[in-house]
Amino acid sequence: MVRRDSWIIDGNYSGTFDIRFEACDTVIFLDVPRLICLWRVLKRRALYRKGGRPDMAQGCDEKLDLEFLKFLRWVWDYPTRTRSKVLKLMRENSPGEDIFLLRTQADIEGFLKRVRCKAARSPADAPSWGTPRL
């Protein structure tokens, strides 16, 4: 997949970080506080409690089971167990890429606004992505 001209891969699959970071030109890391992440997971669970989410394969319905509880625990533990490892891997494997660390909804909306603005202009007039942060 990373050999294509353009691609987007989301997720926290650390087993493929080295492959993805080597091939990418931009990393967008959503570093949202754990309480907001938990709220969004629970809200999504409530919204799709009677069926599958539009972004999931058919038959992958939201369930309230042991796996869901394990996922909630993983989300809660992420800042203390995984975050520093991911940041370290990004620093080590993405020296030439633009890296954006988006922590708040305002950061995310501002980034999306810059992307939309850039997409609406011709490449010669397009503003830069901004200053990468990590």
Kinemage of the C-alpha trace (Angstrom):
@kinemage 1
@onewidth
@group {chain A} dominant
@subgroup {mainchain}
@vectorlist {calphas} color= white
{ca met a 1} P 0.000 0.000 0.000
{ca val a 2} L 2.779 2.483 0.843
{ca arg a 3} L 4.251 2.111 -2.653
{ca arg a 4} L 1.260 3.965 -4.136
{ca asp a 5} L 1.585 7.607 -5.169
{ca ser a 6} L -0.705 8.740 -2.373
{ca trp a 7} L -2.288 7.064 0.609
{ca ile a 8} L -3.611 7.608 4.103
{ca ile a 9} L -3.240 5.010 6.836
{ca asp a 10} L -4.784 5.585 10.220
{ca gly a 11} L -4.433 3.620 13.382
{ca asn a 12} L -1.949 2.771 16.049
{ca tyr a 13} L -0.444 -0.368 14.554
{ca ser a 14} L 3.079 -0.098 15.935
{ca gly a 15} L 4.209 -3.222 14.104
{ca thr a 16} L 4.159 -1.272 10.821
{ca phe a 17} L 5.320 2.144 12.041
{ca asp a 18} L 8.772 1.780 10.517
{ca ile a 19} L 7.309 0.936 7.091
{ca arg a 20} L 4.726 3.724 7.207
{ca phe a 21} L 7.071 6.389 8.564
{ca glu a 22} L 9.759 5.572 5.994
{ca ala a 23} L 7.296 5.902 3.113
{ca cys a 24} L 5.248 8.905 4.226
{ca asp a 25} L 5.791 12.623 3.750
{ca thr a 26} L 3.390 13.801 6.476
{ca val a 27} L 2.408 12.454 9.886
{ca ile a 28} L -0.672 13.761 11.672
{ca phe a 29} L -0.777 12.618 15.281
{ca leu a 30} L -4.057 13.235 17.105
{ca asp a 31} L -2.868 13.558 20.678
{ca val a 32} L -6.254 14.198 22.264
{ca pro a 33} L -6.645 13.935 26.073
{ca arg a 34} L -7.780 10.558 27.343
{ca leu a 35} L -11.089 11.795 28.770
{ca ile a 36} L -12.084 13.187 25.378
{ca cys a 37} L -11.050 9.936 23.701
{ca leu a 38} L -13.085 7.915 26.189
{ca trp a 39} L -16.088 10.198 25.754
{ca arg a 40} L -15.914 9.803 21.986
{ca val a 41} L -15.612 6.008 22.205
{ca leu a 42} L -18.612 5.807 24.532
{ca lys a 43} L -20.616 8.241 22.409
{ca arg a 44} L -19.842 6.222 19.277
{ca arg a 45} L -20.863 3.047 21.102
{ca ala a 46} L -24.178 4.630 22.113
{ca leu a 47} L -24.883 6.026 18.630
{ca tyr a 48} L -24.288 2.695 16.890
{ca arg a 49} L -25.561 0.326 19.581
{ca lys a 50} L -28.157 -1.160 17.230
{ca gly a 51} L -25.911 -1.847 14.279
{ca gly a 52} L -22.626 -1.350 12.548
{ca arg a 53} L -20.855 1.941 12.045
{ca pro a 54} L -20.599 3.294 8.493
{ca asp a 55} L -16.782 3.067 8.677
{ca met a 56} L -16.776 -0.606 9.704
{ca ala a 57} L -17.153 -3.769 7.654
{ca gln a 58} L -20.591 -5.337 7.565
{ca gly a 59} L -21.127 -7.619 10.548
{ca cys a 60} L -18.698 -5.706 12.781
{ca asp a 61} L -21.356 -4.273 15.040
{ca glu a 62} L -20.620 -2.286 18.179
{ca lys a 63} L -20.842 -4.663 21.116
{ca leu a 64} L -20.709 -4.236 24.845
{ca asp a 65} L -18.497 -7.186 25.650
{ca leu a 66} L -15.132 -8.028 27.208
{ca glu a 67} L -13.268 -6.834 24.097
{ca phe a 68} L -14.964 -3.456 24.322
{ca leu a 69} L -13.992 -3.176 27.985
{ca lys a 70} L -10.403 -4.090 27.088
{ca phe a 71} L -10.462 -1.370 24.436
{ca leu a 72} L -11.672 1.182 26.994
{ca arg a 73} L -8.762 0.169 29.225
{ca trp a 74} L -6.348 0.495 26.290
{ca val a 75} L -7.657 4.014 25.549
{ca trp a 76} L -7.301 4.977 29.222
{ca asp a 77} L -3.762 3.581 29.464
{ca tyr a 78} L -2.567 4.962 26.120
{ca pro a 79} L -1.047 8.211 27.455
{ca thr a 80} L 1.082 6.381 30.024
{ca arg a 81} L 1.848 3.118 28.210
{ca thr a 82} L 2.046 3.880 24.518
{ca arg a 83} L 2.217 7.610 23.736
{ca ser a 84} L 5.920 8.108 24.537
{ca lys a 85} L 6.854 5.054 22.455
{ca val a 86} L 4.903 6.389 19.461
{ca leu a 87} L 6.502 9.837 19.780
{ca lys a 88} L 9.950 8.232 19.983
{ca leu a 89} L 9.280 6.121 16.875
{ca met a 90} L 8.101 9.231 15.021
{ca arg a 91} L 11.231 11.175 15.951
{ca glu a 92} L 13.517 8.295 14.970
{ca asn a 93} L 11.811 7.288 11.733
{ca ser a 94} L 10.385 10.521 10.318
{ca pro a 95} L 13.234 13.050 10.279
{ca gly a 96} L 12.323 14.606 6.914
{ca glu a 97} L 8.554 14.461 7.152
{ca asp a 98} L 6.150 17.134 8.253
{ca ile a 99} L 4.829 16.054 11.643
{ca phe a 100} L 1.754 17.666 13.117
{ca leu a 101} L 0.832 17.052 16.728
{ca leu a 102} L -2.804 18.077 17.176
{ca arg a 103} L -3.957 18.140 20.791
{ca thr a 104} L -7.201 20.097 20.839
{ca gln a 105} L -10.311 20.409 18.714
{ca ala a 106} L -9.116 23.912 17.805
{ca asp a 107} L -5.788 22.447 16.572
{ca ile a 108} L -7.664 19.898 14.461
{ca glu a 109} L -10.081 22.448 13.010
{ca gly a 110} L -7.241 24.879 12.259
{ca phe a 111} L -5.272 22.165 10.490
{ca leu a 112} L -8.307 21.109 8.438
{ca lys a 113} L -8.970 24.734 7.508
{ca arg a 114} L -5.383 25.079 6.217
{ca val a 115} L -5.731 21.832 4.247
{ca arg a 116} L -9.015 22.971 2.679
{ca cys a 117} L -7.512 26.349 1.846
{ca lys a 118} L -4.499 24.699 0.249
{ca ala a 119} L -6.699 22.328 -1.756
{ca ala a 120} L -8.833 25.217 -3.022
{ca arg a 121} L -5.841 27.103 -4.444
{ca ser a 122} L -3.519 26.248 -7.245
{ca pro a 123} L -0.226 24.651 -6.121
{ca ala a 124} L 1.753 27.822 -6.931
{ca asp a 125} L -0.451 29.948 -4.659
{ca ala a 126} L -0.995 27.378 -1.924
{ca pro a 127} L 0.128 28.301 1.557
{ca ser a 128} L 2.495 25.967 3.351
{ca trp a 129} L 1.073 23.390 5.744
{ca gly a 130} L 2.395 25.431 8.621
{ca thr a 131} L 5.193 24.699 10.986
{ca pro a 132} L 5.454 21.009 11.844
{ca arg a 133} L 5.336 20.387 15.580
{ca leu a 134} L 6.558 17.484 17.654
